[in-house]
Amino acid sequence: MMPPEIQSAFPPRPVDANKRSVGVVTVVGGSARFNHAPVIAALGARAAGAGLVQLVVPDAARIAAGALVPEAVFTKLTATCVPPKADVEVVGMGLGVTSNSEAIVSRLLSGAGGRFVLDADALTVLSGWYGRTDGYDPASGQELVLTPHEGEAERLLGWSRGKVAADRALAAREIALRYGATVALKGPRTLVVSADGKRVFENPAGNPYMAVGGMGDLLAGVIGARWAYLKGDPFLAVASAVWLHSAASDALVAAARDPSIANTAAEIGSMRIRLEAAAAS
């Protein structure tokens, strides 16, 4: 059942919609070791309704991306590349932590406006700059969403892992205030906190079968798509994305146990989220 506080995040798609009006998402990530993490994020963005997905990835990721997201626009990832313009840029999945990745994150954030979802290695880069100081002050017109798990929260705050786990709500709020960002602190009952620390959404959906590699990359893409579509309040976009991601997984688990409901919220063969069914449930 959809929580009432996020129901406004699923308005009907306009009859005159086009691929740009419903949201353009650029995904920046990948490295020699983690070629396909940004491709997973792109799949999440497409499945959650992005009209156009643009991939900035290393050459090694292009074969998988071409097979799985053939409609995506490609740019080769380099330290000096210029990602194509988008409603939201999703950055960090599989990027690695090197001088090149630091240069990429720095170029994206230095004085630039726009909407950025920072995930995975982008969070590690950010924490290396600001994790033990007073935090990050977003540039004028810049909106950030941070998606840490507890280990990344530890680095962003300079806290011990035990301190983060002992009071997840406090940790999520402290990250939000320190970095001026909407935060999704991932884990059981993922917490979403607004940039001012005043609004909190505790996700009621999800299950232990979500504990697999790539699940966070997928969520980052879903967040990007939801935010690109709504184009407004990042808190509502992130809360709705977190719930949708978990609700789709719950539907897959339910379908596996009872094949008669396999098509109520997911296509089992492709594992794609079906936004309309999940939103109507």
C-alpha positions as CSV (number, residue, x, y, z in Angstrom):
1,M,0.0,0.0,0.0
2,M,1.4,3.3,-1.0
3,P,2.1,5.6,2.0
4,P,-0.2,8.6,1.8
5,E,2.6,11.2,2.2
6,I,4.0,10.3,-1.2
7,Q,0.8,9.8,-3.2
8,S,1.2,13.3,-4.8
9,A,4.5,12.1,-6.4
10,F,2.7,10.0,-9.0
11,P,0.6,12.3,-11.1
12,P,-0.7,11.0,-14.4
13,R,1.6,11.4,-17.3
14,P,0.3,14.3,-19.6
15,V,-1.2,13.2,-22.9
16,D,1.2,15.5,-24.7
17,A,4.3,14.1,-23.0
18,N,7.5,13.8,-24.9
19,K,10.9,12.2,-23.9
20,R,12.3,15.4,-22.6
21,S,9.3,16.7,-20.8
22,V,9.1,13.6,-18.6
23,G,12.7,13.8,-17.6
24,V,16.3,13.5,-18.9
25,V,18.8,11.7,-16.7
26,T,22.5,11.6,-17.2
27,V,24.4,8.7,-15.4
28,V,28.1,9.3,-14.8
29,G,30.2,6.3,-13.5
30,G,32.1,3.2,-14.2
31,S,35.7,2.2,-14.1
32,A,37.9,-0.7,-15.2
33,R,36.9,-2.7,-12.2
34,F,33.2,-1.8,-12.1
35,N,32.2,-1.4,-15.7
36,H,28.5,-2.1,-15.4
37,A,27.4,-0.3,-12.2
38,P,26.3,2.8,-14.2
39,V,24.4,0.5,-16.7
40,I,22.4,-0.8,-13.7
41,A,21.6,2.8,-12.7
42,A,20.5,3.5,-16.3
43,L,18.2,0.5,-16.2
44,G,16.7,1.8,-13.0
45,A,16.2,5.3,-14.5
46,R,14.5,3.9,-17.6
47,A,12.3,1.5,-15.7
48,A,11.2,4.3,-13.4
49,G,10.0,6.5,-16.2
50,A,12.9,8.6,-17.5
51,G,12.2,9.8,-21.0
52,L,15.8,9.9,-22.0
53,V,18.9,8.3,-20.3
54,Q,22.4,9.5,-21.2
55,L,25.4,7.5,-20.2
56,V,28.9,8.8,-19.4
57,V,30.9,5.6,-19.1
58,P,34.3,4.1,-19.9
59,D,34.6,2.2,-23.2
60,A,34.5,-1.1,-21.3
61,A,30.9,-0.4,-20.4
62,R,29.6,0.3,-23.9
63,I,28.9,-3.3,-24.9
64,A,26.7,-4.0,-22.0
65,A,25.1,-0.6,-22.2
66,G,24.4,-1.0,-25.9
67,A,22.8,-4.4,-25.3
68,L,20.7,-3.4,-22.3
69,V,20.0,0.3,-22.8
70,P,20.3,0.7,-26.6
71,E,18.4,3.9,-26.7
72,A,20.8,5.7,-24.4
73,V,23.1,8.5,-25.6
74,F,26.8,7.8,-24.9
75,T,29.7,10.0,-23.9
76,K,33.2,8.5,-23.1
77,L,34.1,9.0,-19.5
78,T,37.4,10.9,-19.0
79,A,38.7,13.4,-16.4
80,T,37.9,16.3,-18.8
81,C,34.7,15.1,-20.4
82,V,31.6,17.3,-20.4
83,P,28.4,15.3,-19.5
84,P,25.4,16.2,-21.6
85,K,22.8,18.5,-20.0
86,A,20.0,16.8,-18.1
87,D,17.3,17.5,-15.6
88,V,19.3,15.3,-13.1
89,E,22.8,13.9,-13.1
90,V,23.4,10.7,-11.2
91,V,27.1,10.3,-10.3
92,G,29.4,7.8,-8.7
93,M,28.3,4.2,-9.4
94,G,31.5,2.2,-10.0
95,L,33.5,5.4,-10.5
96,G,36.4,4.3,-8.3
97,V,38.4,6.6,-6.0
98,T,41.3,7.9,-8.0
99,S,42.7,11.3,-9.1
100,N,40.5,11.0,-12.2
101,S,37.3,10.3,-10.3
102,E,38.1,13.2,-8.0
103,A,38.6,15.5,-11.0
104,I,35.3,14.3,-12.5
105,V,33.3,15.0,-9.2
106,S,35.1,18.3,-8.7
107,R,34.3,19.5,-12.2
108,L,30.6,18.5,-11.9
109,L,30.1,20.2,-8.5
110,S,32.5,23.3,-8.6
111,G,30.2,26.2,-8.8
112,A,27.6,24.4,-11.0
113,G,23.9,24.7,-10.6
114,G,21.6,21.8,-11.3
115,R,20.3,18.6,-9.6
116,F,22.8,15.9,-8.6
117,V,22.3,12.5,-7.1
118,L,25.7,11.4,-5.5
119,D,26.0,7.7,-4.9
120,A,28.8,5.2,-4.1
121,D,32.3,6.4,-5.0
122,A,31.1,10.0,-5.4
123,L,30.2,9.9,-1.7
124,T,33.6,8.6,-0.8
125,V,35.2,11.4,-2.8
126,L,33.0,14.0,-1.1
127,S,33.7,12.5,2.3
128,G,37.4,12.8,1.6
129,W,37.1,16.5,1.1
130,Y,34.5,17.3,3.8
131,G,33.9,14.3,6.1
132,R,35.9,15.7,9.0
133,T,35.2,19.4,8.5
134,D,32.1,21.6,8.6
135,G,30.6,20.0,5.5
136,Y,29.8,21.1,1.9
137,D,28.1,24.3,1.0
138,P,26.2,23.7,-2.3
139,A,26.7,26.3,-5.0
140,S,23.9,28.7,-5.9
141,G,21.2,26.8,-7.7
142,Q,22.7,23.5,-6.9
143,E,20.6,20.7,-5.3
144,L,22.0,17.5,-3.9
145,V,20.7,14.1,-3.0
146,L,23.1,11.8,-1.2
147,T,22.4,8.1,-1.0
148,P,24.8,6.5,1.6
149,H,24.7,3.2,3.2
150,E,26.0,3.1,6.8
151,G,29.6,2.7,5.8
152,E,29.4,5.7,3.6
153,A,27.6,7.6,6.3
154,E,30.5,6.9,8.6
155,R,32.9,8.5,6.2
156,L,30.6,11.5,5.4
157,L,30.4,12.3,9.1
158,G,33.7,11.1,10.4
159,W,31.8,8.9,13.0
160,S,32.3,5.4,13.9
161,R,30.2,2.7,12.2
162,G,28.7,1.8,15.6
163,K,27.6,5.4,16.2
164,V,25.8,5.6,12.8
165,A,24.1,2.3,13.4
166,A,23.1,3.3,17.0
167,D,21.1,6.3,15.8
168,R,20.4,6.2,12.1
169,A,17.9,9.1,12.2
170,L,20.4,11.3,13.9
171,A,23.1,10.3,11.4
172,A,20.8,11.0,8.4
173,R,19.8,14.4,9.7
174,E,23.4,15.3,10.5
175,I,24.5,14.4,6.9
176,A,21.6,16.5,5.5
177,L,22.5,19.5,7.5
178,R,26.3,19.2,7.0
179,Y,26.1,18.8,3.2
180,G,22.9,20.8,2.5
181,A,21.4,17.8,0.8
182,T,18.4,15.5,0.8
183,V,19.6,12.2,2.2
184,A,18.5,8.6,1.7
185,L,20.3,6.5,4.4
186,K,19.9,3.1,3.0
187,G,19.3,-0.1,4.9
188,P,16.2,-1.8,6.5
189,R,13.5,0.9,6.5
190,T,15.6,3.4,4.6
191,L,15.4,6.9,6.0
192,V,14.9,9.9,3.8
193,V,15.6,13.3,5.4
194,S,15.1,16.7,3.8
195,A,18.0,19.1,3.4
196,D,16.8,21.3,6.3
197,G,16.5,18.2,8.5
198,K,12.8,18.9,9.2
199,R,11.1,16.2,7.2
200,V,11.6,12.5,7.6
201,F,10.2,9.5,5.6
202,E,10.8,6.0,6.9
203,N,10.3,3.5,4.1
204,P,7.8,0.8,5.1
205,A,8.5,-1.5,2.1
206,G,11.5,-3.8,1.3
207,N,12.8,-7.2,2.2
208,P,16.0,-9.1,2.9
209,Y,16.3,-10.4,-0.7
210,M,17.3,-6.8,-1.7
211,A,20.7,-7.5,-0.1
212,V,22.5,-8.1,-3.4
213,G,25.2,-6.3,-5.4
214,G,23.8,-3.5,-7.7
215,M,20.7,-2.8,-5.7
216,G,22.0,0.6,-4.7
217,D,23.0,1.4,-8.2
218,L,19.5,0.6,-9.4
219,L,18.0,2.9,-6.7
220,A,20.2,5.8,-7.7
221,G,18.8,5.5,-11.2
222,V,15.2,5.3,-9.9
223,I,15.8,8.5,-7.8
224,G,17.2,10.3,-10.8
225,A,14.1,9.4,-12.9
226,R,11.6,10.4,-10.2
227,W,13.4,13.7,-9.6
228,A,13.7,14.5,-13.3
229,Y,10.0,13.9,-13.8
230,L,8.8,15.8,-10.8
231,K,11.4,18.6,-11.1
232,G,10.5,20.0,-7.8
233,D,10.8,19.0,-4.2
234,P,13.7,16.6,-3.9
235,F,12.4,15.1,-0.6
236,L,9.2,14.0,-2.3
237,A,11.1,12.6,-5.3
238,V,13.5,10.6,-3.2
239,A,10.9,9.3,-0.8
240,S,8.7,8.1,-3.7
241,A,11.7,6.5,-5.4
242,V,12.8,4.7,-2.3
243,W,9.3,3.3,-1.8
244,L,8.8,2.4,-5.5
245,H,12.2,0.6,-5.6
246,S,11.3,-1.5,-2.5
247,A,7.7,-2.1,-3.4
248,A,8.7,-3.5,-6.8
249,S,11.1,-5.9,-5.0
250,D,8.3,-6.9,-2.6
251,A,6.1,-7.6,-5.6
252,L,8.8,-9.8,-7.2
253,V,9.2,-11.8,-4.0
254,A,5.4,-12.2,-3.7
255,A,5.2,-13.2,-7.3
256,A,7.9,-15.8,-6.8
257,R,5.9,-17.3,-4.0
258,D,2.6,-17.1,-5.9
259,P,3.0,-17.1,-9.7
260,S,-0.7,-16.1,-10.2
261,I,0.2,-12.5,-9.2
262,A,3.4,-12.3,-11.2
263,N,2.1,-9.5,-13.4
264,T,0.6,-7.2,-10.8
265,A,3.7,-5.1,-10.3
266,A,6.6,-6.6,-12.2
267,E,7.7,-8.4,-15.3
268,I,9.5,-11.4,-13.9
269,G,11.5,-12.1,-17.1
270,S,13.1,-8.7,-17.4
271,M,12.9,-7.7,-13.7
272,R,11.8,-4.3,-14.8
273,I,9.8,-2.1,-12.4
274,R,6.3,-1.4,-13.6
275,L,5.6,2.1,-12.4
276,E,1.9,2.2,-13.2
277,A,1.1,-1.0,-11.3
278,A,3.2,-0.1,-8.3
279,A,1.8,3.4,-8.1
280,A,-1.8,2.1,-8.2
281,S,-1.3,-0.6,-5.6
